[in-house]
Each structure stands twice: as C-alpha cells, then as structure tokens.
Amino acid sequence: MTYDSLVNRGDYFSAHYLAEVLPKDLKAGLLNTWKQREDEARSRAEAEARRAAEPGGEAVAAGEGGTGPEPLPVTPRTGLRDLR
C-alpha cells in the first residue's frame, strides 16, 4: 500500500515548489476530494434535519442510544480549522 505524501530526507523544498507547484497540485486533487466529502456529509445532515422537522417526522437526537445523525467527516482540512 502506498500513500501520497511529502518525504524530505536531507534535502529541502524550493521556494518555487512551495509557492507555485504544491498549491496547484493540492487544489486539483486532494483539497477537491476533501471538499466533496465534506459537502456530501453536510447535505446528508441537512436532509436528515429537514426530515426530522417535517410533521410526523422522527426527531432523532444525537447521542441517544447510539442513534442520531452522523457527525461530519473529519478531513485533515477540518481538523486544521478546529485547531484555531
């Protein structure tokens, strides 16, 4: 199994790579994938909230007996935002 990552052993990343190449690579691939996962989870949570708000809809409270809406996925991007 392989993982995409930055490996830097005894070398350095040039300023050009960090400023120009890396951001474009991240936006084209990994960041877009994370955004899609976050958007899908958010729309599922909103749909569950609308169903619960409808007349006769089941109100499901998070944490009751292990049932409830799924929490949003923790992608590295949301994890970094939560560090603030």
Gaussian input, Z-matrix of N, CA and C with variables (Angstrom, degrees):
# hf/3-21g

backbone

0 1
 N
 C     1     B1
 C     2     B2     1     A1
 N     3     B3     2     A2     1     D1
 C     4     B4     3     A3     2     D2
 C     5     B5     4     A4     3     D3
 N     6     B6     5     A5     4     D4
 C     7     B7     6     A6     5     D5
 C     8     B8     7     A7     6     D6
 N     9     B9     8     A8     7     D7
 C    10    B10     9     A9     8     D8
 C    11    B11    10    A10     9     D9
 N    12    B12    11    A11    10    D10
 C    13    B13    12    A12    11    D11
 C    14    B14    13    A13    12    D12
 N    15    B15    14    A14    13    D13
 C    16    B16    15    A15    14    D14
 C    17    B17    16    A16    15    D15
 N    18    B18    17    A17    16    D16
 C    19    B19    18    A18    17    D17
 C    20    B20    19    A19    18    D18
 N    21    B21    20    A20    19    D19
 C    22    B22    21    A21    20    D20
 C    23    B23    22    A22    21    D21
 N    24    B24    23    A23    22    D22
 C    25    B25    24    A24    23    D23
 C    26    B26    25    A25    24    D24
 N    27    B27    26    A26    25    D25
 C    28    B28    27    A27    26    D26
 C    29    B29    28    A28    27    D27
 N    30    B30    29    A29    28    D28
 C    31    B31    30    A30    29    D29
 C    32    B32    31    A31    30    D30
 N    33    B33    32    A32    31    D31
 C    34    B34    33    A33    32    D32
 C    35    B35    34    A34    33    D33
 N    36    B36    35    A35    34    D34
 C    37    B37    36    A36    35    D35
 C    38    B38    37    A37    36    D36
 N    39    B39    38    A38    37    D37
 C    40    B40    39    A39    38    D38
 C    41    B41    40    A40    39    D39
 N    42    B42    41    A41    40    D40
 C    43    B43    42    A42    41    D41
 C    44    B44    43    A43    42    D42
 N    45    B45    44    A44    43    D43
 C    46    B46    45    A45    44    D44
 C    47    B47    46    A46    45    D45
 N    48    B48    47    A47    46    D46
 C    49    B49    48    A48    47    D47
 C    50    B50    49    A49    48    D48
 N    51    B51    50    A50    49    D49
 C    52    B52    51    A51    50    D50
 C    53    B53    52    A52    51    D51
 N    54    B54    53    A53    52    D52
 C    55    B55    54    A54    53    D53
 C    56    B56    55    A55    54    D54
 N    57    B57    56    A56    55    D55
 C    58    B58    57    A57    56    D56
 C    59    B59    58    A58    57    D57
 N    60    B60    59    A59    58    D58
 C    61    B61    60    A60    59    D59
 C    62    B62    61    A61    60    D60
 N    63    B63    62    A62    61    D61
 C    64    B64    63    A63    62    D62
 C    65    B65    64    A64    63    D63
 N    66    B66    65    A65    64    D64
 C    67    B67    66    A66    65    D65
 C    68    B68    67    A67    66    D66
 N    69    B69    68    A68    67    D67
 C    70    B70    69    A69    68    D68
 C    71    B71    70    A70    69    D69
 N    72    B72    71    A71    70    D70
 C    73    B73    72    A72    71    D71
 C    74    B74    73    A73    72    D72
 N    75    B75    74    A74    73    D73
 C    76    B76    75    A75    74    D74
 C    77    B77    76    A76    75    D75
 N    78    B78    77    A77    76    D76
 C    79    B79    78    A78    77    D77
 C    80    B80    79    A79    78    D78
 N    81    B81    80    A80    79    D79
 C    82    B82    81    A81    80    D80
 C    83    B83    82    A82    81    D81
 N    84    B84    83    A83    82    D82
 C    85    B85    84    A84    83    D83
 C    86    B86    85    A85    84    D84
 N    87    B87    86    A86    85    D85
 C    88    B88    87    A87    86    D86
 C    89    B89    88    A88    87    D87
 N    90    B90    89    A89    88    D88
 C    91    B91    90    A90    89    D89
 C    92    B92    91    A91    90    D90
 N    93    B93    92    A92    91    D91
 C    94    B94    93    A93    92    D92
 C    95    B95    94    A94    93    D93
 N    96    B96    95    A95    94    D94
 C    97    B97    96    A96    95    D95
 C    98    B98    97    A97    96    D96
 N    99    B99    98    A98    97    D97
 C   100   B100    99    A99    98    D98
 C   101   B101   100   A100    99    D99
 N   102   B102   101   A101   100   D100
 C   103   B103   102   A102   101   D101
 C   104   B104   103   A103   102   D102
 N   105   B105   104   A104   103   D103
 C   106   B106   105   A105   104   D104
 C   107   B107   106   A106   105   D105
 N   108   B108   107   A107   106   D106
 C   109   B109   108   A108   107   D107
 C   110   B110   109   A109   108   D108
 N   111   B111   110   A110   109   D109
 C   112   B112   111   A111   110   D110
 C   113   B113   112   A112   111   D111
 N   114   B114   113   A113   112   D112
 C   115   B115   114   A114   113   D113
 C   116   B116   115   A115   114   D114
 N   117   B117   116   A116   115   D115
 C   118   B118   117   A117   116   D116
 C   119   B119   118   A118   117   D117
 N   120   B120   119   A119   118   D118
 C   121   B121   120   A120   119   D119
 C   122   B122   121   A121   120   D120
 N   123   B123   122   A122   121   D121
 C   124   B124   123   A123   122   D122
 C   125   B125   124   A124   123   D123
 N   126   B126   125   A125   124   D124
 C   127   B127   126   A126   125   D125
 C   128   B128   127   A127   126   D126
 N   129   B129   128   A128   127   D127
 C   130   B130   129   A129   128   D128
 C   131   B131   130   A130   129   D129
 N   132   B132   131   A131   130   D130
 C   133   B133   132   A132   131   D131
 C   134   B134   133   A133   132   D132
 N   135   B135   134   A134   133   D133
 C   136   B136   135   A135   134   D134
 C   137   B137   136   A136   135   D135
 N   138   B138   137   A137   136   D136
 C   139   B139   138   A138   137   D137
 C   140   B140   139   A139   138   D138
 N   141   B141   140   A140   139   D139
 C   142   B142   141   A141   140   D140
 C   143   B143   142   A142   141   D141
 N   144   B144   143   A143   142   D142
 C   145   B145   144   A144   143   D143
 C   146   B146   145   A145   144   D144
 N   147   B147   146   A146   145   D145
 C   148   B148   147   A147   146   D146
 C   149   B149   148   A148   147   D147
 N   150   B150   149   A149   148   D148
 C   151   B151   150   A150   149   D149
 C   152   B152   151   A151   150   D150
 N   153   B153   152   A152   151   D151
 C   154   B154   153   A153   152   D152
 C   155   B155   154   A154   153   D153
 N   156   B156   155   A155   154   D154
 C   157   B157   156   A156   155   D155
 C   158   B158   157   A157   156   D156
 N   159   B159   158   A158   157   D157
 C   160   B160   159   A159   158   D158
 C   161   B161   160   A160   159   D159
 N   162   B162   161   A161   160   D160
 C   163   B163   162   A162   161   D161
 C   164   B164   163   A163   162   D162
 N   165   B165   164   A164   163   D163
 C   166   B166   165   A165   164   D164
 C   167   B167   166   A166   165   D165
 N   168   B168   167   A167   166   D166
 C   169   B169   168   A168   167   D167
 C   170   B170   169   A169   168   D168
 N   171   B171   170   A170   169   D169
 C   172   B172   171   A171   170   D170
 C   173   B173   172   A172   171   D171
 N   174   B174   173   A173   172   D172
 C   175   B175   174   A174   173   D173
 C   176   B176   175   A175   174   D174
 N   177   B177   176   A176   175   D175
 C   178   B178   177   A177   176   D176
 C   179   B179   178   A178   177   D177
 N   180   B180   179   A179   178   D178
 C   181   B181   180   A180   179   D179
 C   182   B182   181   A181   180   D180
 N   183   B183   182   A182   181   D181
 C   184   B184   183   A183   182   D182
 C   185   B185   184   A184   183   D183
 N   186   B186   185   A185   184   D184
 C   187   B187   186   A186   185   D185
 C   188   B188   187   A187   186   D186
 N   189   B189   188   A188   187   D187
 C   190   B190   189   A189   188   D188
 C   191   B191   190   A190   189   D189
 N   192   B192   191   A191   190   D190
 C   193   B193   192   A192   191   D191
 C   194   B194   193   A193   192   D192
 N   195   B195   194   A194   193   D193
 C   196   B196   195   A195   194   D194
 C   197   B197   196   A196   195   D195
 N   198   B198   197   A197   196   D196
 C   199   B199   198   A198   197   D197
 C   200   B200   199   A199   198   D198
 N   201   B201   200   A200   199   D199
 C   202   B202   201   A201   200   D200
 C   203   B203   202   A202   201   D201
 N   204   B204   203   A203   202   D202
 C   205   B205   204   A204   203   D203
 C   206   B206   205   A205   204   D204
 N   207   B207   206   A206   205   D205
 C   208   B208   207   A207   206   D206
 C   209   B209   208   A208   207   D207
 N   210   B210   209   A209   208   D208
 C   211   B211   210   A210   209   D209
 C   212   B212   211   A211   210   D210
 N   213   B213   212   A212   211   D211
 C   214   B214   213   A213   212   D212
 C   215   B215   214   A214   213   D213
 N   216   B216   215   A215   214   D214
 C   217   B217   216   A216   215   D215
 C   218   B218   217   A217   216   D216
 N   219   B219   218   A218   217   D217
 C   220   B220   219   A219   218   D218
 C   221   B221   220   A220   219   D219
 N   222   B222   221   A221   220   D220
 C   223   B223   222   A222   221   D221
 C   224   B224   223   A223   222   D222
 N   225   B225   224   A224   223   D223
 C   226   B226   225   A225   224   D224
 C   227   B227   226   A226   225   D225
 N   228   B228   227   A227   226   D226
 C   229   B229   228   A228   227   D227
 C   230   B230   229   A229   228   D228
 N   231   B231   230   A230   229   D229
 C   232   B232   231   A231   230   D230
 C   233   B233   232   A232   231   D231
 N   234   B234   233   A233   232   D232
 C   235   B235   234   A234   233   D233
 C   236   B236   235   A235   234   D234
 N   237   B237   236   A236   235   D235
 C   238   B238   237   A237   236   D236
 C   239   B239   238   A238   237   D237
 N   240   B240   239   A239   238   D238
 C   241   B241   240   A240   239   D239
 C   242   B242   241   A241   240   D240
 N   243   B243   242   A242   241   D241
 C   244   B244   243   A243   242   D242
 C   245   B245   244   A244   243   D243
 N   246   B246   245   A245   244   D244
 C   247   B247   246   A246   245   D245
 C   248   B248   247   A247   246   D246
 N   249   B249   248   A248   247   D247
 C   250   B250   249   A249   248   D248
 C   251   B251   250   A250   249   D249

   B1=1.4381
   B2=1.5234
   B3=1.3148
   B4=1.4567
   B5=1.5163
   B6=1.3004
   B7=1.4547
   B8=1.5207
   B9=1.3353
   B10=1.4577
   B11=1.5104
   B12=1.3092
   B13=1.4473
   B14=1.5193
   B15=1.3032
   B16=1.4502
   B17=1.5126
   B18=1.3077
   B19=1.4556
   B20=1.5197
   B21=1.3024
   B22=1.4555
   B23=1.5217
   B24=1.3155
   B25=1.4667
   B26=1.5259
   B27=1.3056
   B28=1.4589
   B29=1.5165
   B30=1.3012
   B31=1.4503
   B32=1.5263
   B33=1.2805
   B34=1.4531
   B35=1.5242
   B36=1.3204
   B37=1.4552
   B38=1.5129
   B39=1.3101
   B40=1.4572
   B41=1.5176
   B42=1.3254
   B43=1.4617
   B44=1.5291
   B45=1.3280
   B46=1.4664
   B47=1.5311
   B48=1.3250
   B49=1.4579
   B50=1.5257
   B51=1.3162
   B52=1.4593
   B53=1.5304
   B54=1.3362
   B55=1.4597
   B56=1.5259
   B57=1.3243
   B58=1.4610
   B59=1.5242
   B60=1.3069
   B61=1.4621
   B62=1.5229
   B63=1.3114
   B64=1.4602
   B65=1.5294
   B66=1.3470
   B67=1.4682
   B68=1.5288
   B69=1.3242
   B70=1.4639
   B71=1.5199
   B72=1.3168
   B73=1.4676
   B74=1.5266
   B75=1.3240
   B76=1.4651
   B77=1.5256
   B78=1.3261
   B79=1.4654
   B80=1.5233
   B81=1.3164
   B82=1.4605
   B83=1.5241
   B84=1.2998
   B85=1.4565
   B86=1.5019
   B87=1.2966
   B88=1.4585
   B89=1.5255
   B90=1.3209
   B91=1.4607
   B92=1.5233
   B93=1.3371
   B94=1.4560
   B95=1.5332
   B96=1.3211
   B97=1.4638
   B98=1.5251
   B99=1.3256
   B100=1.4685
   B101=1.5172
   B102=1.3427
   B103=1.4648
   B104=1.5252
   B105=1.3216
   B106=1.4615
   B107=1.5276
   B108=1.3290
   B109=1.4658
   B110=1.5175
   B111=1.3250
   B112=1.4643
   B113=1.5312
   B114=1.3470
   B115=1.4597
   B116=1.5283
   B117=1.3397
   B118=1.4593
   B119=1.5253
   B120=1.3215
   B121=1.4621
   B122=1.5257
   B123=1.3271
   B124=1.4591
   B125=1.5263
   B126=1.3387
   B127=1.4642
   B128=1.5286
   B129=1.3480
   B130=1.4702
   B131=1.5232
   B132=1.3266
   B133=1.4662
   B134=1.5260
   B135=1.3265
   B136=1.4618
   B137=1.5202
   B138=1.3328
   B139=1.4618
   B140=1.5263
   B141=1.3327
   B142=1.4656
   B143=1.5270
   B144=1.3224
   B145=1.4613
   B146=1.5289
   B147=1.3550
   B148=1.4622
   B149=1.5269
   B150=1.3450
   B151=1.4627
   B152=1.5130
   B153=1.3180
   B154=1.4617
   B155=1.5230
   B156=1.3352
   B157=1.4615
   B158=1.5260
   B159=1.3241
   B160=1.4707
   B161=1.5219
   B162=1.3337
   B163=1.4683
   B164=1.5285
   B165=1.3018
   B166=1.4640
   B167=1.5115
   B168=1.3198
   B169=1.4651
   B170=1.5129
   B171=1.3024
   B172=1.4593
   B173=1.5123
   B174=1.2961
   B175=1.4595
   B176=1.5101
   B177=1.3124
   B178=1.4568
   B179=1.5045
   B180=1.3079
   B181=1.4601
   B182=1.5114
   B183=1.3096
   B184=1.4553
   B185=1.5145
   B186=1.2913
   B187=1.4520
   B188=1.5079
   B189=1.3180
   B190=1.4616
   B191=1.5209
   B192=1.2961
   B193=1.4599
   B194=1.5154
   B195=1.3218
   B196=1.4564
   B197=1.5208
   B198=1.3305
   B199=1.4617
   B200=1.5093
   B201=1.2961
   B202=1.4524
   B203=1.5064
   B204=1.2839
   B205=1.4618
   B206=1.5206
   B207=1.3113
   B208=1.4671
   B209=1.5197
   B210=1.3196
   B211=1.4650
   B212=1.5273
   B213=1.3187
   B214=1.4571
   B215=1.5228
   B216=1.3380
   B217=1.4531
   B218=1.5260
   B219=1.2993
   B220=1.4571
   B221=1.5210
   B222=1.3109
   B223=1.4552
   B224=1.5233
   B225=1.3001
   B226=1.4621
   B227=1.5296
   B228=1.3207
   B229=1.4597
   B230=1.5218
   B231=1.3330
   B232=1.4641
   B233=1.5241
   B234=1.3262
   B235=1.4583
   B236=1.5207
   B237=1.3259
   B238=1.4691
   B239=1.5183
   B240=1.3405
   B241=1.4620
   B242=1.5049
   B243=1.3229
   B244=1.4630
   B245=1.5222
   B246=1.3229
   B247=1.4561
   B248=1.5275
   B249=1.3309
   B250=1.4634
   B251=1.4888
   A1=107.72
   A2=115.74
   A3=119.71
   A4=109.52
   A5=115.51
   A6=122.45
   A7=108.80
   A8=115.76
   A9=119.25
   A10=107.72
   A11=116.37
   A12=119.17
   A13=109.60
   A14=114.94
   A15=121.05
   A16=107.92
   A17=116.35
   A18=120.60
   A19=106.82
   A20=115.51
   A21=120.75
   A22=107.74
   A23=116.03
   A24=120.35
   A25=108.98
   A26=115.72
   A27=120.56
   A28=113.55
   A29=118.43
   A30=122.33
   A31=107.66
   A32=118.03
   A33=119.67
   A34=108.74
   A35=115.92
   A36=121.09
   A37=106.96
   A38=116.13
   A39=119.53
   A40=110.24
   A41=114.94
   A42=120.50
   A43=110.16
   A44=116.58
   A45=120.40
   A46=110.61
   A47=117.15
   A48=120.43
   A49=110.88
   A50=116.98
   A51=120.99
   A52=112.54
   A53=117.16
   A54=120.10
   A55=113.47
   A56=117.71
   A57=120.24
   A58=114.15
   A59=117.90
   A60=121.15
   A61=112.24
   A62=117.84
   A63=121.82
   A64=113.16
   A65=120.08
   A66=118.72
   A67=113.19
   A68=117.86
   A69=120.76
   A70=110.98
   A71=117.20
   A72=120.66
   A73=110.92
   A74=116.43
   A75=120.08
   A76=111.43
   A77=117.32
   A78=120.69
   A79=111.14
   A80=116.98
   A81=120.44
   A82=112.48
   A83=117.87
   A84=118.73
   A85=114.75
   A86=115.70
   A87=122.24
   A88=113.81
   A89=118.44
   A90=120.55
   A91=111.22
   A92=116.81
   A93=120.95
   A94=110.65
   A95=117.05
   A96=121.42
   A97=110.53
   A98=117.41
   A99=120.96
   A100=110.51
   A101=117.07
   A102=120.73
   A103=110.56
   A104=117.60
   A105=120.51
   A106=110.95
   A107=117.33
   A108=120.64
   A109=111.47
   A110=117.07
   A111=121.10
   A112=110.92
   A113=117.26
   A114=120.99
   A115=111.43
   A116=117.50
   A117=120.70
   A118=111.06
   A119=116.81
   A120=120.55
   A121=110.48
   A122=117.45
   A123=121.44
   A124=110.41
   A125=117.49
   A126=119.46
   A127=110.78
   A128=118.54
   A129=121.02
   A130=110.09
   A131=117.02
   A132=120.93
   A133=110.56
   A134=117.24
   A135=120.26
   A136=111.05
   A137=117.93
   A138=121.76
   A139=110.40
   A140=117.45
   A141=121.06
   A142=110.46
   A143=117.57
   A144=121.21
   A145=110.36
   A146=117.10
   A147=119.94
   A148=111.21
   A149=116.96
   A150=120.56
   A151=110.92
   A152=117.79
   A153=121.42
   A154=111.18
   A155=117.74
   A156=121.32
   A157=112.71
   A158=117.12
   A159=120.21
   A160=109.93
   A161=115.91
   A162=118.12
   A163=110.16
   A164=116.15
   A165=120.64
   A166=113.50
   A167=117.03
   A168=120.40
   A169=109.94
   A170=115.72
   A171=119.43
   A172=109.87
   A173=115.74
   A174=120.23
   A175=107.44
   A176=116.14
   A177=121.02
   A178=108.38
   A179=116.31
   A180=120.48
   A181=109.33
   A182=115.84
   A183=120.39
   A184=110.17
   A185=115.72
   A186=120.74
   A187=115.24
   A188=119.80
   A189=120.73
   A190=109.34
   A191=116.44
   A192=120.51
   A193=113.89
   A194=117.04
   A195=119.79
   A196=112.65
   A197=118.31
   A198=120.22
   A199=108.93
   A200=114.92
   A201=119.29
   A202=110.18
   A203=115.81
   A204=119.05
   A205=110.83
   A206=113.50
   A207=118.65
   A208=109.01
   A209=117.38
   A210=118.57
   A211=109.79
   A212=115.89
   A213=119.43
   A214=109.28
   A215=117.55
   A216=119.13
   A217=110.64
   A218=115.48
   A219=119.89
   A220=107.46
   A221=115.16
   A222=120.42
   A223=107.09
   A224=117.98
   A225=118.47
   A226=112.63
   A227=116.74
   A228=119.85
   A229=110.87
   A230=118.53
   A231=119.61
   A232=110.33
   A233=117.07
   A234=119.95
   A235=111.41
   A236=116.90
   A237=120.59
   A238=110.94
   A239=116.51
   A240=119.38
   A241=111.11
   A242=117.63
   A243=121.98
   A244=112.87
   A245=118.23
   A246=121.86
   A247=111.88
   A248=116.93
   A249=119.67
   A250=111.91
   D1=137.92
   D2=178.89
   D3=-121.18
   D4=152.64
   D5=179.05
   D6=-124.63
   D7=138.90
   D8=173.35
   D9=-75.07
   D10=127.11
   D11=179.76
   D12=-162.13
   D13=169.30
   D14=172.47
   D15=-96.26
   D16=125.81
   D17=177.47
   D18=-120.72
   D19=123.57
   D20=-176.63
   D21=-133.36
   D22=101.95
   D23=-179.82
   D24=-120.01
   D25=104.91
   D26=176.44
   D27=72.98
   D28=14.74
   D29=-179.81
   D30=-130.05
   D31=-177.88
   D32=178.03
   D33=-133.83
   D34=158.78
   D35=173.82
   D36=-95.13
   D37=129.32
   D38=-178.04
   D39=-69.49
   D40=156.72
   D41=178.29
   D42=-61.80
   D43=-35.62
   D44=178.56
   D45=-62.67
   D46=-43.97
   D47=-179.95
   D48=-62.98
   D49=-48.04
   D50=-177.73
   D51=-67.21
   D52=-34.08
   D53=-175.97
   D54=-88.60
   D55=-32.15
   D56=-172.26
   D57=-113.08
   D58=-47.80
   D59=-171.13
   D60=-82.46
   D61=-50.64
   D62=-175.74
   D63=-58.67
   D64=-48.02
   D65=179.49
   D66=-59.48
   D67=-38.78
   D68=178.94
   D69=-66.52
   D70=-40.90
   D71=178.50
   D72=-64.34
   D73=-41.69
   D74=-179.78
   D75=-66.09
   D76=-43.47
   D77=-178.90
   D78=-64.72
   D79=-37.27
   D80=-176.88
   D81=-73.18
   D82=-27.95
   D83=-174.05
   D84=-121.94
   D85=-80.96
   D86=-169.21
   D87=-63.61
   D88=-46.76
   D89=-179.18
   D90=-64.33
   D91=-36.20
   D92=177.91
   D93=-65.47
   D94=-40.56
   D95=178.05
   D96=-63.34
   D97=-44.74
   D98=178.63
   D99=-61.82
   D100=-43.25
   D101=-179.51
   D102=-61.44
   D103=-42.27
   D104=178.94
   D105=-62.14
   D106=-44.05
   D107=178.72
   D108=-62.00
   D109=-42.73
   D110=179.59
   D111=-65.94
   D112=-42.62
   D113=-179.41
   D114=-65.49
   D115=-41.20
   D116=178.61
   D117=-63.08
   D118=-43.88
   D119=-179.80
   D120=-66.48
   D121=-39.48
   D122=179.36
   D123=-64.45
   D124=-42.43
   D125=-179.55
   D126=-68.36
   D127=-34.21
   D128=175.22
   D129=-63.99
   D130=-42.90
   D131=-179.61
   D132=-65.32
   D133=-39.59
   D134=178.44
   D135=-66.44
   D136=-38.69
   D137=178.29
   D138=-64.57
   D139=-40.58
   D140=177.61
   D141=-64.33
   D142=-39.45
   D143=-179.98
   D144=-66.60
   D145=-39.51
   D146=177.80
   D147=-65.04
   D148=-41.58
   D149=177.87
   D150=-61.54
   D151=-40.75
   D152=-179.12
   D153=-69.70
   D154=-28.72
   D155=-178.27
   D156=-82.26
   D157=-15.62
   D158=179.65
   D159=-67.95
   D160=150.96
   D161=175.15
   D162=-61.07
   D163=129.63
   D164=-177.43
   D165=81.69
   D166=-1.84
   D167=178.44
   D168=-75.66
   D169=151.29
   D170=179.83
   D171=-80.61
   D172=126.13
   D173=174.76
   D174=-85.98
   D175=114.90
   D176=-178.00
   D177=-109.40
   D178=118.02
   D179=178.63
   D180=-91.50
   D181=137.26
   D182=-179.85
   D183=-66.15
   D184=136.00
   D185=174.53
   D186=88.12
   D187=-2.45
   D188=179.51
   D189=-85.48
   D190=109.66
   D191=176.36
   D192=61.99
   D193=26.42
   D194=178.42
   D195=79.24
   D196=4.51
   D197=178.18
   D198=-105.96
   D199=167.02
   D200=178.43
   D201=133.42
   D202=176.25
   D203=-178.86
   D204=-65.68
   D205=146.20
   D206=178.69
   D207=-69.49
   D208=140.67
   D209=174.77
   D210=-70.28
   D211=154.97
   D212=177.70
   D213=-64.18
   D214=145.64
   D215=-178.59
   D216=-65.87
   D217=144.15
   D218=178.41
   D219=-95.74
   D220=99.20
   D221=174.62
   D222=-89.14
   D223=162.85
   D224=177.43
   D225=-55.03
   D226=-32.92
   D227=179.99
   D228=-66.17
   D229=-44.40
   D230=179.08
   D231=-70.68
   D232=-32.83
   D233=176.57
   D234=-62.70
   D235=-40.64
   D236=178.00
   D237=-66.62
   D238=-39.40
   D239=179.06
   D240=-64.55
   D241=-35.65
   D242=-179.17
   D243=-70.27
   D244=-16.38
   D245=179.84
   D246=-73.24
   D247=-18.22
   D248=-179.23
   D249=-62.58

